[in-house]
Amino acid sequence: MKRVRPLRGGWGGGIVSLEFALVAPVFLLFVGMIMQTGLTIFTQAVLDNATRSAARLIRTGEIQGTGTAALTAFTTALCSTLSAPIACASVQLDVRSASGFSQITPVTIASGGSLAATGFSPGGPGSDVLVTVGYDVPALVPWLGTLWTGALVVSTDAFTNESW
């Protein structure tokens, strides 16, 4: 009976390399998409927290007390709460107020993926206010940018101003 020796090198190593070359790009794509999704969810949580914190200044009347610098004071309060992944210069905000929520039209999304027709109207005591803050999440992995067209993360807070 003839004894069979295992192959060393030759075809055995080439097949493994070929299989890895076929599977690796798909695997790396999935890893990149998982990382991008995680960044988007984290960005949403950070934006929600910053919006809620800055909107409280409107609700309590602190922003309205600053006069003409109200927008600057609100933007400063919002940006001070944002953390590393969000660039404050890229944040879009819209504040609308009316005597009733039914009279407030929500902000729409433009075709380019940004908030359309933003403004700043914090209202007075007892006004109903809708605060909308948006941020376009960039691609985390550069080669993923061809597949990831961006995601506009939007945080909204609706409330009635306190009577100060």
C-alpha positions in Angstrom: 0.0 0.0 0.0 1.3 3.4 -1.0 1.4 6.1 1.5 -0.1 9.5 0.5 1.7 12.7 1.6 -0.2 15.9 2.3 0.5 18.7 -0.1 2.8 21.4 1.1 2.5 24.8 -0.6 1.2 24.3 -4.1 -2.6 24.3 -4.6 -3.5 24.2 -0.9 -2.2 27.7 -0.1 -3.5 29.2 -3.4 -7.1 28.2 -2.8 -7.2 29.8 0.6 -5.8 33.0 -0.8 -8.3 33.0 -3.6 -11.2 32.4 -1.2 -10.0 35.2 1.0 -9.6 37.6 -2.0 -13.3 36.8 -2.9 -14.7 37.1 0.6 -12.6 40.0 2.1 -14.1 42.9 0.1 -17.7 41.9 1.1 -16.6 41.4 4.7 -14.9 44.8 4.9 -17.9 46.4 3.3 -20.2 45.0 6.0 -17.8 46.1 8.7 -17.7 49.6 7.3 -21.5 49.7 7.0 -21.8 48.6 10.7 -19.4 51.3 11.8 -21.2 53.9 9.8 -24.6 52.9 11.3 -23.1 53.0 14.8 -21.7 56.5 14.1 -25.1 57.6 12.8 -26.9 56.3 15.9 -24.4 57.9 18.2 -24.7 61.2 16.3 -28.5 61.1 16.7 -28.2 60.6 20.5 -25.7 63.5 20.9 -27.9 65.7 18.7 -31.0 64.9 20.7 -29.3 65.7 24.0 -27.9 69.0 22.7 -31.3 70.0 21.2 -33.1 69.2 24.4 -30.6 71.1 26.5 -30.6 74.3 24.3 -34.3 74.2 23.8 -34.7 74.4 27.6 -33.2 77.9 27.4 -36.0 79.0 25.1 -38.7 77.3 27.3 -37.5 79.2 30.4 -37.2 82.5 28.6 -33.4 82.9 29.1 -32.8 83.2 25.3 -35.5 85.7 24.8 -33.9 87.9 27.5 -30.8 88.3 25.5 -32.6 90.5 22.9 -31.1 90.7 19.4 -28.3 88.3 20.3 -30.8 85.4 20.9 -29.8 83.4 17.9 -26.1 83.7 18.9 -26.8 82.7 22.5 -28.9 79.7 21.3 -26.2 78.6 18.9 -23.5 78.9 21.5 -25.6 76.9 24.0 -26.3 74.2 21.4 -22.6 74.0 20.3 -21.3 73.8 23.8 -23.3 70.6 24.4 -22.2 68.9 21.1 -19.3 66.4 21.3 -16.5 65.4 18.9 -18.2 63.8 15.9 -20.4 66.8 15.2 -18.9 69.9 13.7 -20.9 72.9 15.0 -20.4 74.8 11.8 -22.4 72.1 9.9 -25.4 72.1 12.2 -28.6 73.5 10.8 -31.3 74.9 13.1 -34.9 76.1 12.8 -37.0 77.6 15.6 -40.7 78.3 15.0 -43.3 79.6 17.4 -47.0 80.4 17.3 -50.0 80.7 19.7 -50.9 77.0 19.0 -49.1 73.9 17.7 -51.6 73.6 14.8 -50.4 76.9 13.4 -46.7 75.8 13.3 -45.7 74.2 10.0 -42.8 71.8 10.4 -39.6 72.4 8.5 -39.2 70.4 5.3 -36.1 68.7 3.9 -34.7 70.2 0.7 -33.7 68.1 -2.3 -30.0 68.5 -1.3 -30.6 66.8 2.1 -30.6 69.9 4.3 -33.3 71.8 6.2 -35.3 74.1 4.0 -36.2 77.7 4.9 -34.7 77.8 8.4 -35.4 80.7 10.8 -35.3 81.7 14.4 -38.5 82.8 16.3 -38.4 81.7 19.9 -41.7 83.3 20.8 -42.8 84.8 24.1 -44.4 83.6 27.3 -46.9 80.8 26.7 -46.0 80.4 23.0 -45.9 77.0 21.5 -42.4 76.4 20.0 -40.9 73.8 17.6 -37.1 73.5 17.7 -35.6 71.5 14.8 -31.8 70.8 14.6 -30.2 68.9 11.7 -26.8 67.5 10.9 -25.6 65.7 7.8 -23.5 62.7 8.9 -20.5 62.3 6.6 -19.0 58.9 5.5 -16.8 57.4 8.1 -14.7 55.3 5.7 -13.5 57.2 2.6 -14.2 54.3 0.1 -17.6 54.0 1.7 -18.4 57.5 0.4 -19.3 56.1 -3.0 -22.1 54.0 -1.4 -23.0 56.3 1.4 -24.7 59.5 0.1 -25.0 60.9 3.7 -27.8 60.9 6.2 -29.5 64.0 7.6 -30.0 63.3 11.3 -32.8 65.5 12.7 -33.7 66.2 16.3 -36.9 67.9 17.2 -38.3 69.3 20.5 -41.8 70.7 20.8 -43.0 72.5 23.9 -44.9 75.5 25.4 -42.9 78.3 26.8 -43.2 78.9 30.5 -44.8 82.2 31.6 -41.9 84.1 32.9 
